[in-house]
Amino acid sequence: MRHDSTHAERPVLLDPAGLGGQAEATFPLPSLARLHARGTIGWWGRVRFGSMHGQIALGTLLAASAAVVLFAASGPSVLVPGSTISFPNWEAGPLHGLIGRPITNPTVIGLGWSALLLAMLAAWGVVLASARSLSMRTIAACVLALHLILLLSPPLQLNDVFNYLGYARLGALHHINPYRGVIASERHDPVFQFTSWHNLPSPYGQLFTALTYPLAFLPLSAAYWTLKLLVWRFALALGRDPRVPVLFVAANPVFLMYEVAGFHNDFLMLIPVLAAIMLMRAGRDRAAGAAVTIAVAVKFSAVLLLPFLLLAARPARRRVAILTGAAVAAVPLVAVSVALFGLAQPNLADQSTLLTDWSIPNIVGLALRTGGTPVLLKLADVALVLAVILLARRRGELLVDLGWATLALIAGLAWLVPWYVVWLLPLAALGTSVRLRWAAATMTVYLLVTFMPAMAIAVSRTGYDPMGTPAGQASLNLQHRLAQGRTVLPR
Protein backbone atom coordinates (compact mmCIF):
# COMPACT_ATOMS: atom_id res chain seq x y z
CA MET A 1 0.00 0.00 0.00
CA ARG A 2 1.26 3.40 -0.93
CA HIS A 3 1.97 6.14 1.59
CA ASP A 4 0.16 9.47 1.47
CA SER A 5 1.32 11.67 -1.33
CA THR A 6 1.65 15.34 -0.57
CA HIS A 7 3.96 16.49 -3.29
CA ALA A 8 2.78 18.16 -6.48
CA GLU A 9 2.25 16.22 -9.64
CA ARG A 10 1.29 17.61 -12.97
CA PRO A 11 -2.35 18.42 -12.29
CA VAL A 12 -5.42 18.22 -14.44
CA LEU A 13 -8.47 20.41 -14.11
CA LEU A 14 -11.46 18.70 -12.59
CA ASP A 15 -14.66 20.49 -13.41
CA PRO A 16 -17.26 19.10 -11.00
CA ALA A 17 -19.78 21.88 -11.31
CA GLY A 18 -19.49 22.59 -14.99
CA LEU A 19 -17.21 25.52 -14.24
CA GLY A 20 -15.59 25.34 -17.65
CA GLY A 21 -12.31 26.70 -18.94
CA GLN A 22 -9.01 24.84 -18.84
CA ALA A 23 -6.49 26.92 -16.93
CA GLU A 24 -2.86 26.57 -16.01
CA ALA A 25 -2.24 24.64 -12.82
CA THR A 26 -1.82 26.87 -9.81
CA PHE A 27 -1.95 24.42 -6.90
CA PRO A 28 -1.21 20.72 -6.51
CA LEU A 29 -4.31 18.78 -7.42
CA PRO A 30 -3.01 15.41 -8.63
CA SER A 31 -4.13 13.83 -11.85
CA LEU A 32 -6.83 11.34 -10.91
CA ALA A 33 -6.47 9.58 -14.22
CA ARG A 34 -2.76 9.00 -13.51
CA LEU A 35 -3.41 7.90 -9.94
CA HIS A 36 -6.07 5.54 -11.18
CA ALA A 37 -3.71 4.04 -13.74
CA ARG A 38 -0.98 3.57 -11.12
CA GLY A 39 -3.40 1.91 -8.70
CA THR A 40 -3.29 4.62 -6.03
CA ILE A 41 -7.06 4.92 -6.02
CA GLY A 42 -7.32 1.14 -5.92
CA TRP A 43 -7.23 1.35 -2.16
CA TRP A 44 -8.13 -2.30 -1.60
CA GLY A 45 -4.46 -3.17 -2.21
CA ARG A 46 -4.13 -6.44 -4.10
CA VAL A 47 -7.80 -7.39 -3.75
CA ARG A 48 -9.35 -7.16 -7.20
CA PHE A 49 -12.64 -8.40 -8.63
CA GLY A 50 -13.76 -8.72 -12.23
CA SER A 51 -16.61 -7.04 -14.04
CA MET A 52 -19.03 -9.86 -13.22
CA HIS A 53 -18.47 -9.38 -9.49
CA GLY A 54 -18.92 -5.64 -9.90
CA GLN A 55 -22.14 -6.03 -11.86
CA ILE A 56 -23.53 -8.44 -9.25
CA ALA A 57 -22.62 -5.96 -6.50
CA LEU A 58 -24.27 -3.09 -8.38
CA GLY A 59 -27.33 -5.29 -8.87
CA THR A 60 -27.35 -5.97 -5.12
CA LEU A 61 -27.37 -2.23 -4.39
CA LEU A 62 -30.23 -1.71 -6.84
CA ALA A 63 -32.25 -4.65 -5.52
CA ALA A 64 -31.77 -3.69 -1.87
CA SER A 65 -32.71 -0.06 -2.55
CA ALA A 66 -35.81 -1.09 -4.50
CA ALA A 67 -36.87 -3.53 -1.77
CA VAL A 68 -36.54 -0.91 0.96
CA VAL A 69 -38.40 1.75 -1.03
CA LEU A 70 -41.24 -0.60 -2.02
CA PHE A 71 -41.70 -1.77 1.56
CA ALA A 72 -41.47 1.75 3.01
CA ALA A 73 -44.10 2.98 0.52
CA SER A 74 -46.46 0.08 1.22
CA GLY A 75 -47.76 1.47 4.51
CA PRO A 76 -46.88 2.81 7.97
CA SER A 77 -43.74 1.30 9.50
CA VAL A 78 -40.74 2.14 11.66
CA LEU A 79 -38.81 2.88 8.46
CA VAL A 80 -40.72 6.16 7.99
CA PRO A 81 -40.77 8.38 11.10
CA GLY A 82 -44.24 9.42 12.19
CA SER A 83 -45.96 7.24 9.58
CA THR A 84 -47.93 5.40 12.29
CA ILE A 85 -49.46 8.77 13.18
CA SER A 86 -50.05 10.04 9.64
CA PHE A 87 -48.96 8.60 6.30
CA PRO A 88 -50.77 10.28 3.37
CA ASN A 89 -50.43 8.83 -0.10
CA TRP A 90 -48.50 11.87 -1.35
CA GLU A 91 -45.79 11.18 1.24
CA ALA A 92 -45.68 7.48 0.41
CA GLY A 93 -45.13 8.36 -3.23
CA PRO A 94 -46.09 6.76 -6.53
CA LEU A 95 -45.04 3.28 -5.36
CA HIS A 96 -47.65 3.28 -2.60
CA GLY A 97 -49.61 0.05 -2.48
CA LEU A 98 -47.65 -1.82 -5.16
CA ILE A 99 -46.86 -4.60 -2.69
CA GLY A 100 -48.61 -5.87 0.38
CA ARG A 101 -47.25 -5.68 3.92
CA PRO A 102 -46.25 -9.23 4.91
CA ILE A 103 -44.30 -7.96 7.94
CA THR A 104 -45.64 -5.52 10.53
CA ASN A 105 -43.58 -6.37 13.61
CA PRO A 106 -41.28 -3.37 14.27
CA THR A 107 -38.43 -5.54 15.59
CA VAL A 108 -38.48 -7.82 12.55
CA ILE A 109 -38.60 -4.80 10.22
CA GLY A 110 -35.66 -3.22 12.05
CA LEU A 111 -33.62 -6.40 11.79
CA GLY A 112 -34.47 -6.77 8.10
CA TRP A 113 -33.47 -3.15 7.45
CA SER A 114 -30.19 -3.75 9.28
CA ALA A 115 -29.47 -6.88 7.22
CA LEU A 116 -30.06 -4.96 3.99
CA LEU A 117 -27.72 -2.18 5.13
CA LEU A 118 -24.98 -4.73 5.83
CA ALA A 119 -25.57 -6.34 2.44
CA MET A 120 -25.26 -2.92 0.78
CA LEU A 121 -22.08 -2.25 2.73
CA ALA A 122 -20.53 -5.50 1.47
CA ALA A 123 -21.70 -4.74 -2.07
CA TRP A 124 -20.10 -1.29 -1.88
CA GLY A 125 -16.77 -2.90 -1.00
CA VAL A 126 -17.00 -5.31 -3.94
CA VAL A 127 -17.98 -2.47 -6.29
CA LEU A 128 -14.91 -0.47 -5.28
CA ALA A 129 -12.64 -3.47 -5.71
CA SER A 130 -14.01 -4.12 -9.20
CA ALA A 131 -14.37 -0.50 -10.32
CA ARG A 132 -11.58 -0.65 -12.90
CA SER A 133 -13.34 -3.49 -14.69
CA LEU A 134 -16.63 -1.59 -15.02
CA SER A 135 -17.41 0.83 -17.81
CA MET A 136 -18.31 4.40 -16.97
CA ARG A 137 -21.57 3.89 -18.86
CA THR A 138 -22.51 1.03 -16.54
CA ILE A 139 -21.58 3.03 -13.46
CA ALA A 140 -23.47 6.13 -14.60
CA ALA A 141 -26.58 4.11 -15.43
CA CYS A 142 -26.49 2.39 -12.04
CA VAL A 143 -25.96 5.61 -10.10
CA LEU A 144 -28.82 7.28 -11.99
CA ALA A 145 -31.09 4.29 -11.35
CA LEU A 146 -30.20 4.19 -7.64
CA HIS A 147 -30.96 7.84 -7.18
CA LEU A 148 -34.17 7.60 -9.19
CA ILE A 149 -35.39 4.71 -7.04
CA LEU A 150 -34.62 6.64 -3.86
CA LEU A 151 -36.32 9.75 -5.24
CA LEU A 152 -39.58 7.77 -5.21
CA SER A 153 -39.15 6.77 -1.56
CA PRO A 154 -40.84 8.30 1.46
CA PRO A 155 -38.29 9.79 3.89
CA LEU A 156 -36.42 6.82 5.36
CA GLN A 157 -35.55 6.84 9.08
CA LEU A 158 -35.58 10.65 9.20
CA ASN A 159 -38.06 13.47 8.71
CA ASP A 160 -35.69 16.42 8.43
CA VAL A 161 -37.24 17.27 5.06
CA PHE A 162 -40.37 18.31 6.93
CA ASN A 163 -38.33 20.31 9.43
CA TYR A 164 -36.90 22.26 6.47
CA LEU A 165 -40.43 22.95 5.24
CA GLY A 166 -41.61 23.71 8.77
CA TYR A 167 -39.04 26.48 9.22
CA ALA A 168 -39.79 27.82 5.73
CA ARG A 169 -43.52 28.01 6.44
CA LEU A 170 -42.86 29.45 9.90
CA GLY A 171 -41.15 32.46 8.35
CA ALA A 172 -42.81 32.88 4.97
CA LEU A 173 -46.42 32.10 5.88
CA HIS A 174 -46.65 32.79 9.60
CA HIS A 175 -44.18 35.69 9.70
CA ILE A 176 -42.28 34.25 12.66
CA ASN A 177 -38.49 34.47 12.51
CA PRO A 178 -37.33 30.80 12.34
CA TYR A 179 -34.15 31.72 14.22
CA ARG A 180 -36.14 33.15 17.13
CA GLY A 181 -39.41 31.23 16.94
CA VAL A 182 -40.09 27.49 16.92
CA ILE A 183 -42.25 25.15 14.86
CA ALA A 184 -44.52 24.66 17.87
CA SER A 185 -45.82 28.16 17.06
CA GLU A 186 -47.54 26.76 13.94
CA ARG A 187 -49.44 23.87 15.50
CA HIS A 188 -52.37 24.35 13.10
CA ASP A 189 -50.16 24.26 10.02
CA PRO A 190 -50.44 20.91 8.18
CA VAL A 191 -46.65 20.47 8.30
CA PHE A 192 -46.59 20.39 12.12
CA GLN A 193 -47.63 16.73 12.48
CA PHE A 194 -44.72 15.65 10.23
CA THR A 195 -41.96 17.58 12.02
CA SER A 196 -39.77 16.46 14.92
CA TRP A 197 -37.97 19.48 16.43
CA HIS A 198 -40.96 21.43 17.74
CA ASN A 199 -39.13 23.67 20.22
CA LEU A 200 -35.80 24.14 18.45
CA PRO A 201 -35.07 27.44 16.65
CA SER A 202 -33.65 26.68 13.22
CA PRO A 203 -30.04 25.39 13.20
CA TYR A 204 -29.77 25.73 9.40
CA GLY A 205 -27.84 28.38 7.52
CA GLN A 206 -29.60 31.58 6.48
CA LEU A 207 -29.02 31.05 2.75
CA PHE A 208 -30.55 27.58 2.87
CA THR A 209 -33.54 28.85 4.83
CA ALA A 210 -34.03 31.77 2.44
CA LEU A 211 -33.92 29.36 -0.53
CA THR A 212 -36.69 27.25 1.04
CA TYR A 213 -39.02 30.22 1.63
CA PRO A 214 -40.66 30.01 -1.84
CA LEU A 215 -41.63 26.39 -1.09
CA ALA A 216 -43.84 27.65 1.73
CA PHE A 217 -46.32 29.08 -0.80
CA LEU A 218 -46.86 25.69 -2.45
CA PRO A 219 -49.28 23.09 -1.12
CA LEU A 220 -47.44 20.88 1.36
CA SER A 221 -47.43 17.87 -0.98
CA ALA A 222 -46.06 19.97 -3.89
CA ALA A 223 -43.41 21.57 -1.63
CA TYR A 224 -42.36 18.13 -0.40
CA TRP A 225 -41.83 16.75 -3.91
CA THR A 226 -40.16 19.93 -5.13
CA LEU A 227 -37.60 19.70 -2.33
CA LYS A 228 -37.08 16.00 -3.05
CA LEU A 229 -36.41 16.75 -6.72
CA LEU A 230 -33.88 19.44 -5.75
CA VAL A 231 -32.07 17.08 -3.39
CA TRP A 232 -32.04 14.37 -6.06
CA ARG A 233 -30.62 16.82 -8.60
CA PHE A 234 -27.81 17.85 -6.26
CA ALA A 235 -27.10 14.21 -5.42
CA LEU A 236 -26.53 13.53 -9.11
CA ALA A 237 -24.21 16.54 -9.29
CA LEU A 238 -21.75 14.75 -7.02
CA GLY A 239 -21.10 12.03 -9.60
CA ARG A 240 -17.59 12.37 -11.03
CA ASP A 241 -15.20 10.65 -13.41
CA PRO A 242 -13.08 8.57 -12.99
CA ARG A 243 -14.88 5.53 -11.77
CA VAL A 244 -13.67 4.89 -8.23
CA PRO A 245 -14.37 8.42 -6.92
CA VAL A 246 -17.90 8.18 -8.37
CA LEU A 247 -18.58 4.87 -6.68
CA PHE A 248 -16.82 5.83 -3.46
CA VAL A 249 -19.43 8.55 -2.94
CA ALA A 250 -22.51 7.72 -5.00
CA ALA A 251 -22.67 3.97 -4.17
CA ASN A 252 -21.89 4.45 -0.47
CA PRO A 253 -24.83 2.97 1.51
CA VAL A 254 -24.83 5.82 4.04
CA PHE A 255 -24.95 8.32 1.18
CA LEU A 256 -27.80 6.41 -0.47
CA MET A 257 -29.98 5.50 2.50
CA TYR A 258 -29.48 8.49 4.78
CA GLU A 259 -28.43 11.39 2.57
CA VAL A 260 -30.45 10.77 -0.60
CA ALA A 261 -33.39 8.79 0.80
CA GLY A 262 -33.32 10.87 3.99
CA PHE A 263 -33.35 14.13 1.97
CA HIS A 264 -30.67 16.14 3.74
CA ASN A 265 -29.27 19.51 2.72
CA ASP A 266 -25.58 18.55 2.81
CA PHE A 267 -25.53 18.56 -0.99
CA LEU A 268 -26.18 22.29 -0.97
CA MET A 269 -23.04 22.74 1.11
CA LEU A 270 -20.84 20.23 -0.73
CA ILE A 271 -21.39 21.70 -4.18
CA PRO A 272 -19.93 25.16 -3.34
CA VAL A 273 -17.17 23.52 -1.25
CA LEU A 274 -16.01 21.45 -4.22
CA ALA A 275 -16.56 24.39 -6.56
CA ALA A 276 -14.32 26.59 -4.37
CA ILE A 277 -11.47 24.06 -4.61
CA MET A 278 -11.83 23.70 -8.35
CA LEU A 279 -12.15 27.45 -8.91
CA MET A 280 -8.94 28.09 -7.01
CA ARG A 281 -7.30 25.33 -9.02
CA ALA A 282 -8.35 27.20 -12.16
CA GLY A 283 -6.89 30.47 -10.84
CA ARG A 284 -10.30 32.06 -10.25
CA ASP A 285 -9.52 33.06 -6.68
CA ARG A 286 -12.24 35.66 -6.11
CA ALA A 287 -14.87 33.23 -7.32
CA ALA A 288 -13.38 30.57 -5.04
CA GLY A 289 -13.71 32.91 -2.05
CA ALA A 290 -17.31 33.65 -3.00
CA ALA A 291 -18.06 29.92 -3.17
CA VAL A 292 -16.69 29.48 0.36
CA THR A 293 -19.02 32.19 1.64
CA ILE A 294 -21.99 30.53 -0.06
CA ALA A 295 -21.08 27.15 1.48
CA VAL A 296 -20.82 28.67 4.98
CA ALA A 297 -24.17 30.40 4.51
CA VAL A 298 -25.72 27.00 3.84
CA LYS A 299 -23.98 25.13 6.66
CA PHE A 300 -21.49 26.64 9.07
CA SER A 301 -19.24 23.56 9.16
CA ALA A 302 -18.00 24.57 5.68
CA VAL A 303 -15.93 27.31 7.37
CA LEU A 304 -13.29 24.62 7.87
CA LEU A 305 -12.41 24.99 4.18
CA LEU A 306 -11.23 28.60 4.37
CA PRO A 307 -7.89 28.23 6.24
CA PHE A 308 -6.80 25.33 4.02
CA LEU A 309 -7.81 27.18 0.88
CA LEU A 310 -5.78 30.19 1.97
CA LEU A 311 -2.73 28.06 2.77
CA ALA A 312 -2.90 26.32 -0.59
CA ALA A 313 -3.08 29.64 -2.46
CA ARG A 314 0.37 30.96 -3.21
CA PRO A 315 1.70 33.64 -3.56
CA ALA A 316 0.15 35.93 -0.95
CA ARG A 317 -1.74 38.06 -3.48
CA ARG A 318 -3.92 35.06 -4.24
CA ARG A 319 -4.94 34.84 -0.59
CA VAL A 320 -5.99 38.47 -0.71
CA ALA A 321 -8.07 37.71 -3.80
CA ILE A 322 -9.80 34.80 -2.04
CA LEU A 323 -10.60 36.93 1.00
CA THR A 324 -11.82 39.73 -1.26
CA GLY A 325 -14.15 37.35 -3.09
CA ALA A 326 -15.45 35.99 0.19
CA ALA A 327 -16.10 39.48 1.54
CA VAL A 328 -17.82 40.69 -1.64
CA ALA A 329 -20.11 37.64 -1.69
CA ALA A 330 -20.91 38.17 1.98
CA VAL A 331 -22.41 41.63 1.35
CA PRO A 332 -25.59 40.54 -0.48
CA LEU A 333 -25.91 37.42 1.66
CA VAL A 334 -25.73 39.44 4.87
CA ALA A 335 -28.18 41.97 3.44
CA VAL A 336 -30.70 39.24 2.61
CA SER A 337 -30.18 37.62 6.02
CA VAL A 338 -30.73 40.88 7.91
CA ALA A 339 -33.78 41.70 5.80
CA LEU A 340 -35.39 38.32 6.45
CA PHE A 341 -34.10 37.33 9.88
CA GLY A 342 -32.62 40.43 11.51
CA LEU A 343 -29.46 39.71 13.49
CA ALA A 344 -30.62 36.26 14.62
CA GLN A 345 -28.21 33.39 13.96
CA PRO A 346 -28.71 29.62 13.49
CA ASN A 347 -29.21 27.80 16.77
CA LEU A 348 -26.12 25.62 16.91
CA ALA A 349 -25.76 25.83 20.68
CA ASP A 350 -28.50 23.31 21.58
CA GLN A 351 -27.46 20.70 19.05
CA SER A 352 -23.80 20.97 20.02
CA THR A 353 -24.69 19.81 23.55
CA LEU A 354 -26.88 16.88 22.49
CA LEU A 355 -25.37 13.40 22.51
CA THR A 356 -25.98 10.39 20.33
CA ASP A 357 -25.40 6.95 21.81
CA TRP A 358 -22.17 6.15 19.97
CA SER A 359 -20.63 9.54 19.28
CA ILE A 360 -16.90 9.47 20.01
CA PRO A 361 -17.11 11.95 22.93
CA ASN A 362 -19.82 9.83 24.52
CA ILE A 363 -17.78 6.64 24.07
CA VAL A 364 -14.75 8.30 25.65
CA GLY A 365 -16.99 9.48 28.47
CA LEU A 366 -18.38 5.97 28.94
CA ALA A 367 -14.83 4.65 29.26
CA LEU A 368 -14.31 7.27 31.97
CA ARG A 369 -17.74 6.39 33.45
CA THR A 370 -18.99 9.93 33.00
CA GLY A 371 -20.53 10.02 29.51
CA GLY A 372 -20.12 12.98 27.21
CA THR A 373 -19.84 15.74 29.77
CA PRO A 374 -19.53 19.43 28.78
CA VAL A 375 -15.83 19.27 29.73
CA LEU A 376 -15.23 16.42 27.28
CA LEU A 377 -17.09 18.32 24.55
CA LYS A 378 -14.86 21.33 25.13
CA LEU A 379 -11.78 19.09 24.95
CA ALA A 380 -13.08 17.73 21.63
CA ASP A 381 -13.28 21.31 20.33
CA VAL A 382 -9.71 21.95 21.48
CA ALA A 383 -8.56 18.74 19.78
CA LEU A 384 -10.16 19.89 16.52
CA VAL A 385 -8.37 23.25 16.69
CA LEU A 386 -5.04 21.51 17.36
CA ALA A 387 -5.64 19.11 14.46
CA VAL A 388 -6.34 22.01 12.10
CA ILE A 389 -3.18 23.81 13.25
CA LEU A 390 -1.00 20.71 12.81
CA LEU A 391 -2.45 19.97 9.38
CA ALA A 392 -2.02 23.59 8.36
CA ARG A 393 1.64 23.57 9.44
CA ARG A 394 2.49 20.58 7.27
CA ARG A 395 1.02 22.27 4.16
CA GLY A 396 0.24 19.08 2.31
CA GLU A 397 -2.30 18.48 -0.41
CA LEU A 398 -5.41 20.61 0.06
CA LEU A 399 -7.96 17.82 -0.37
CA VAL A 400 -6.08 15.47 1.96
CA ASP A 401 -5.48 18.00 4.74
CA LEU A 402 -9.06 19.25 4.54
CA GLY A 403 -10.24 15.63 4.59
CA TRP A 404 -8.33 14.82 7.78
CA ALA A 405 -9.61 18.02 9.40
CA THR A 406 -13.17 17.08 8.41
CA LEU A 407 -12.67 13.63 9.90
CA ALA A 408 -11.48 15.27 13.13
CA LEU A 409 -14.59 17.47 13.10
CA ILE A 410 -16.89 14.48 12.65
CA ALA A 411 -15.12 12.48 15.37
CA GLY A 412 -15.47 15.35 17.83
CA LEU A 413 -19.19 15.91 17.34
CA ALA A 414 -21.41 15.09 20.29
CA TRP A 415 -24.42 14.80 17.96
CA LEU A 416 -22.97 12.27 15.50
CA VAL A 417 -25.28 10.89 12.84
CA PRO A 418 -24.45 8.78 9.75
CA TRP A 419 -24.99 11.35 7.02
CA TYR A 420 -22.22 13.59 8.38
CA VAL A 421 -19.71 11.23 6.75
CA VAL A 422 -20.91 12.65 3.43
CA TRP A 423 -18.85 15.79 4.24
CA LEU A 424 -15.75 13.59 4.08
CA LEU A 425 -16.46 11.20 1.20
CA PRO A 426 -15.75 13.51 -1.80
CA LEU A 427 -12.51 14.76 -0.22
CA ALA A 428 -11.30 11.21 0.43
CA ALA A 429 -12.38 10.05 -3.02
CA LEU A 430 -10.64 12.88 -4.90
CA GLY A 431 -7.51 13.19 -2.72
CA THR A 432 -4.36 11.11 -3.04
CA SER A 433 -4.25 9.68 0.48
CA VAL A 434 -4.90 5.94 0.71
CA ARG A 435 -5.06 6.26 4.49
CA LEU A 436 -7.74 8.92 4.27
CA ARG A 437 -9.87 6.68 2.04
CA TRP A 438 -9.50 3.83 4.53
CA ALA A 439 -10.42 6.21 7.35
CA ALA A 440 -13.52 7.40 5.45
CA ALA A 441 -14.52 3.80 4.74
CA THR A 442 -13.98 2.87 8.39
CA MET A 443 -16.11 5.81 9.54
CA THR A 444 -18.81 4.72 7.09
CA VAL A 445 -18.84 1.21 8.57
CA TYR A 446 -18.83 2.54 12.12
CA LEU A 447 -21.73 4.93 11.59
CA LEU A 448 -23.78 2.42 9.63
CA VAL A 449 -23.37 -0.33 12.22
CA THR A 450 -23.89 1.81 15.33
CA PHE A 451 -26.93 3.60 13.91
CA MET A 452 -28.84 0.61 12.53
CA PRO A 453 -31.75 -0.84 14.56
CA ALA A 454 -30.04 -4.20 15.11
CA MET A 455 -27.36 -2.48 17.16
CA ALA A 456 -29.92 -0.85 19.44
CA ILE A 457 -31.79 -4.15 19.79
CA ALA A 458 -28.63 -6.09 20.63
CA VAL A 459 -27.41 -3.53 23.17
CA SER A 460 -30.81 -3.22 24.87
CA ARG A 461 -30.95 -6.97 25.37
CA THR A 462 -27.70 -6.84 27.29
CA GLY A 463 -29.24 -4.28 29.63
CA TYR A 464 -26.53 -1.77 28.81
CA ASP A 465 -27.56 1.84 28.21
CA PRO A 466 -24.94 4.11 26.58
CA MET A 467 -27.11 7.08 27.56
CA GLY A 468 -27.44 5.94 31.16
CA THR A 469 -24.93 8.43 32.56
CA PRO A 470 -26.01 11.82 34.01
CA ALA A 471 -24.71 13.51 30.85
CA GLY A 472 -26.67 11.08 28.67
CA GLN A 473 -29.87 11.56 30.65
CA ALA A 474 -29.48 15.34 30.48
CA SER A 475 -29.12 15.05 26.71
CA LEU A 476 -32.22 12.85 26.41
CA ASN A 477 -34.23 15.27 28.52
CA LEU A 478 -33.17 18.15 26.29
CA GLN A 479 -34.03 16.14 23.16
CA HIS A 480 -37.52 15.45 24.46
CA ARG A 481 -37.97 19.07 25.43
CA LEU A 482 -36.90 20.27 21.98
CA ALA A 483 -39.17 17.68 20.38
CA GLN A 484 -41.99 18.60 22.78
CA GLY A 485 -42.20 15.09 24.14
CA ARG A 486 -42.67 13.30 20.83
CA THR A 487 -41.26 9.80 20.74
CA VAL A 488 -40.16 10.09 17.12
CA LEU A 489 -36.71 11.63 17.43
CA PRO A 490 -34.07 11.93 14.69
CA ARG A 491 -31.55 9.85 16.65
Secondary structure as GFF3:
##gff-version 3
##sequence-region A 1 491
A	DSSP	alpha_helix	32	38	.	.	.	ID=ss1
A	DSSP	alpha_helix	51	74	.	.	.	ID=ss2
A	DSSP	alpha_helix	89	92	.	.	.	ID=ss3
A	DSSP	alpha_helix	106	129	.	.	.	ID=ss4
A	DSSP	three_ten_helix	131	133	.	.	.	ID=ss5
A	DSSP	alpha_helix	136	151	.	.	.	ID=ss6
A	DSSP	alpha_helix	160	172	.	.	.	ID=ss7
A	DSSP	three_ten_helix	183	186	.	.	.	ID=ss8
A	DSSP	three_ten_helix	192	194	.	.	.	ID=ss9
A	DSSP	alpha_helix	206	212	.	.	.	ID=ss10
A	DSSP	three_ten_helix	213	217	.	.	.	ID=ss11
A	DSSP	alpha_helix	220	237	.	.	.	ID=ss12
A	DSSP	alpha_helix	243	250	.	.	.	ID=ss13
A	DSSP	alpha_helix	253	254	.	.	.	ID=ss14
A	DSSP	pi_helix	255	260	.	.	.	ID=ss15
A	DSSP	alpha_helix	266	281	.	.	.	ID=ss16
A	DSSP	alpha_helix	285	298	.	.	.	ID=ss17
A	DSSP	three_ten_helix	300	304	.	.	.	ID=ss18
A	DSSP	alpha_helix	305	312	.	.	.	ID=ss19
A	DSSP	alpha_helix	316	341	.	.	.	ID=ss20
A	DSSP	alpha_helix	349	353	.	.	.	ID=ss21
A	DSSP	alpha_helix	360	367	.	.	.	ID=ss22
A	DSSP	alpha_helix	374	394	.	.	.	ID=ss23
A	DSSP	alpha_helix	398	411	.	.	.	ID=ss24
A	DSSP	three_ten_helix	418	423	.	.	.	ID=ss25
A	DSSP	alpha_helix	425	430	.	.	.	ID=ss26
A	DSSP	alpha_helix	434	451	.	.	.	ID=ss27
A	DSSP	alpha_helix	453	462	.	.	.	ID=ss28
A	DSSP	alpha_helix	470	482	.	.	.	ID=ss29
###
